[in-house]
């Protein structure tokens, strides 16, 4: 844990400067049987490519809002950190009509059409496979991101007082906006409350549509030098299956 980190992107850079080969996100989808493990280095590479897509292809600017209509998924985690790297506001389950860019999974394509800016479709398929047929009006992430650069440099580096995360904000309600520094402070506080230490393994079956899910399923482990076992459709796993996973993944904390 680096006390000088002030933004979520800083947390990832510190993890990369530490042990880049250690696992950071291990993802399970219990509806498909998919398992993906990403080291810090591999995850950071995906973040860099996605940040380059945002900055160079989609021409976003600091302060723009990106609605993430996505479930808890390793690619959603990538988008959250990519937004922080560029300096745009990540809005999980945010209002697409109020967003400059929308990123939508296959179950959220219709509401995503309310966004008048660029629209990115996420197939969320095993191995990051592309859509068999790109949805009309959307760019396919799996097509667009592989050719992006492996390293990212923001044109205007985001600061700790810039808004990084917007929670809520649909159905006419106001979103709760958190600066980069507030995100890091909350993540560190949650890591302390959970007793996380470097090397801890947090299993999370929570969604990414609120702070608790984002913190337990990504930000608190990242702040603590720990890692996350992120599980989608965890309700399809019975008690013995969950116990087996906790043992095989050396889980130290479970949040479901």
C-alpha positions in Angstrom: 0.0 0.0 0.0 1.6 3.3 -1.1 0.6 6.2 1.0 1.2 8.7 -1.8 -1.4 7.2 -4.1 -4.2 9.7 -4.7 -6.3 8.3 -7.5 -7.5 4.8 -8.5 -5.0 4.9 -11.4 -2.2 5.6 -8.9 -3.2 2.4 -7.0 -2.8 0.3 -10.2 0.6 1.9 -11.0 1.8 1.1 -7.5 0.7 -2.5 -7.9 2.5 -2.7 -11.2 5.7 -1.3 -9.7 5.5 -3.9 -7.0 4.9 -7.5 -8.0 3.6 -7.2 -11.6 3.4 -11.0 -12.0 1.0 -11.7 -9.1 -2.7 -12.4 -9.7 -4.9 -9.3 -9.4 -8.3 -10.4 -10.8 -9.5 -14.0 -11.1 -12.9 -14.1 -12.7 -15.5 -16.8 -12.7 -18.8 -17.0 -14.6 -20.9 -19.8 -13.1 -23.4 -19.6 -15.9 -20.8 -20.5 -18.5 -18.0 -22.2 -16.6 -15.5 -19.5 -17.6 -12.4 -18.8 -15.5 -9.9 -16.1 -16.3 -6.9 -15.1 -14.2 -5.2 -11.8 -14.9 -1.9 -10.8 -13.3 -1.3 -7.2 -12.4 0.7 -6.8 -15.6 -2.0 -8.3 -17.9 -4.7 -6.3 -16.2 -2.7 -3.1 -16.6 -2.2 -3.8 -20.2 -5.9 -4.1 -20.8 -6.4 -0.9 -18.9 -3.8 0.9 -21.1 -5.4 -0.3 -24.3 -8.9 0.7 -23.1 -7.6 4.1 -22.0 -6.0 4.7 -25.4 -9.4 3.7 -27.0 -11.1 6.3 -24.8 -8.6 9.1 -25.4 -7.5 8.6 -29.0 -10.4 6.9 -30.7 -13.4 8.2 -28.8 -11.9 11.6 -28.2 -13.1 11.9 -24.6 -11.9 14.8 -22.4 -11.3 15.0 -18.7 -14.6 15.4 -16.9 -16.6 13.6 -19.6 -18.9 10.8 -18.2 -18.9 7.2 -19.3 -21.9 5.1 -18.3 -20.9 1.5 -17.7 -24.1 -0.6 -18.2 -22.2 -3.8 -17.2 -22.3 -6.5 -14.6 -19.4 -7.3 -12.3 -16.9 -8.7 -14.8 -13.1 -8.5 -15.3 -13.7 -6.3 -18.3 -15.8 -3.9 -16.2 -13.0 -3.6 -13.7 -10.7 -2.7 -16.7 -13.1 0.1 -17.7 -13.3 1.6 -14.2 -9.5 1.9 -14.0 -9.2 3.0 -17.7 -11.6 5.9 -16.9 -9.5 6.9 -14.0 -6.4 6.8 -16.1 -7.9 9.2 -18.7 -9.6 11.5 -16.1 -13.2 10.8 -17.2 -16.0 9.9 -14.8 -16.9 6.2 -14.5 -20.7 5.9 -13.9 -21.6 2.3 -13.2 -25.2 1.8 -14.2 -25.4 5.5 -14.8 -28.0 7.3 -17.0 -26.9 6.7 -20.7 -28.9 9.8 -21.8 -26.7 12.0 -19.5 -23.4 10.3 -20.6 -20.9 11.3 -23.2 -20.0 7.6 -23.9 -21.9 4.4 -23.0 -20.4 1.0 -22.6 -23.1 -1.8 -22.5 -23.2 -5.5 -22.1 -25.5 -7.6 -24.3 -28.4 -7.3 -21.9 -28.3 -3.4 -21.9 -28.0 -2.5 -25.5 -31.5 -1.0 -25.9 -31.3 1.4 -22.9 -27.8 2.3 -24.0 -29.2 3.8 -27.3 -30.3 6.8 -25.2 -26.7 8.0 -25.3 -26.1 10.4 -28.2 -22.3 9.9 -28.1 -20.1 6.9 -28.9 -21.6 3.6 -27.9 -19.4 0.5 -27.1 -20.8 -3.0 -27.0 -19.3 -5.6 -24.7 -20.0 -9.2 -25.6 -18.7 -10.4 -22.2 -18.0 -13.7 -23.9 -15.4 -16.3 -22.9 -11.8 -15.3 -23.9 -13.1 -11.8 -24.8 -14.6 -13.0 -28.1 -16.3 -10.5 -30.4 -20.0 -10.4 -31.3 -20.9 -12.8 -34.2 -22.6 -9.7 -35.7 -21.8 -6.2 -34.2 -24.9 -4.6 -32.8 -26.2 -1.8 -35.0 -25.1 1.6 -33.8 -22.3 0.2 -31.6 -18.6 -0.4 -31.9 -17.5 -3.9 -30.7 -15.0 -3.5 -27.9 -13.4 -6.9 -28.8 -12.7 -5.5 -32.3 -11.6 -2.1 -31.3 -9.3 -2.6 -28.3 -6.7 -5.2 -29.5 -5.0 -2.7 -31.8 -4.6 0.0 -29.2 -1.2 0.8 -27.7 0.1 -1.2 -24.7 1.2 1.9 -22.9 -0.9 4.9 -22.0 0.0 8.6 -21.3 -2.9 11.0 -20.6 -2.8 14.3 -22.4 -3.9 15.9 -19.2 -3.1 13.8 -16.1 -6.1 13.6 -13.7 -5.7 15.0 -10.3 -6.9 13.7 -6.9 -9.6 16.4 -6.7 -11.1 15.5 -10.1 -14.4 13.5 -10.0 -13.6 9.9 -10.8 -16.7 7.9 -9.9 -20.4 8.6 -10.0 -22.8 6.2 -8.2 -26.5 6.1 -8.8 -28.0 8.8 -10.9 -30.8 6.9 -12.7 -34.5 7.4 -12.5 -34.2 11.1 -11.8 -32.0 10.8 -8.7 -28.8 12.7 -8.3 -25.6 10.7 -8.6 -23.1 10.6 -5.7 -19.8 11.9 -7.1 -16.5 10.9 -5.6 -13.1 12.4 -6.4 -10.1 10.2 -7.1 -8.8 11.0 -3.6 -12.2 10.1 -2.0 -12.3 6.8 -3.9 -8.8 5.9 -2.7 -9.6 7.0 0.9 -12.8 4.9 1.0 -11.0 1.9 -0.5 -8.2 2.1 2.1 -10.8 2.4 4.9 -12.7 -0.6 3.6 -9.5 -2.6 3.3 -8.7 -1.8 6.9 -12.2 -2.8 8.1 -11.9 -6.1 6.2 -8.4 -6.7 7.6 -6.9 -7.0 4.2 -3.1 -7.3 3.9 -0.8 -7.8 0.9 -1.4 -11.3 -0.5 -5.0 -11.5 0.8 -7.6 -13.0 -1.6 -11.1 -11.6 -1.5 -13.9 -13.6 -3.1 -16.8 -11.3 -4.2 -20.1 -12.2 -5.6 -21.4 -8.6 -5.4 -22.4 -6.5 -8.4 -20.6 -3.4 -9.5 -23.7 -1.1 -9.3 -22.9 0.4 -5.9 -19.9 1.3 -3.8 -19.8 -1.9 -1.7 -19.6 -4.1 -4.8 -16.9 -1.9 -6.4 -14.9 -1.7 -3.3 -15.0 -5.3 -2.2 -14.8 -6.6 -5.7 -11.9 -4.4 -6.9 -10.8 -1.2 -5.1 -10.2 -2.3 -1.5 -8.1 -5.3 -2.6 -6.2 -3.1 -5.0 -5.5 -0.5 -2.3 -4.3 -3.2 0.1 -2.0 -5.1 -2.3 -4.4 -8.0 -2.3 -6.3 -9.7 -5.1 -9.9 -10.5 -5.9 -11.8 -13.6 -7.0 -14.7 -12.0 -8.8 -17.7 -14.3 -9.3 -20.6 -13.7 -11.6 -23.8 -15.8 -11.1 -22.4 -17.1 -7.8 -25.9 -18.1 -6.8 -25.6 -21.0 -9.2 -22.9 -22.5 -6.9 -24.0 -24.6 -3.9 -22.4 -24.5 -0.5 -20.0 -27.3 -1.3 -19.0 -25.8 -4.6 -18.3 -22.4 -2.9 -16.2 -24.1 -0.2 -14.2 -25.9 -2.9 -13.6 -22.6 -4.7 -12.5 -20.9 -1.6 -10.0 -23.7 -1.0 -8.7 -23.9 -4.5 -8.3 -20.1 -4.8 -6.8 -19.7 -1.3 -9.5 -17.2 -0.4 -9.0 -15.4 2.8 -12.2 -13.2 2.8 -15.6 -13.8 1.2 -18.1 -11.1 0.4 -21.3 -12.5 -1.3 
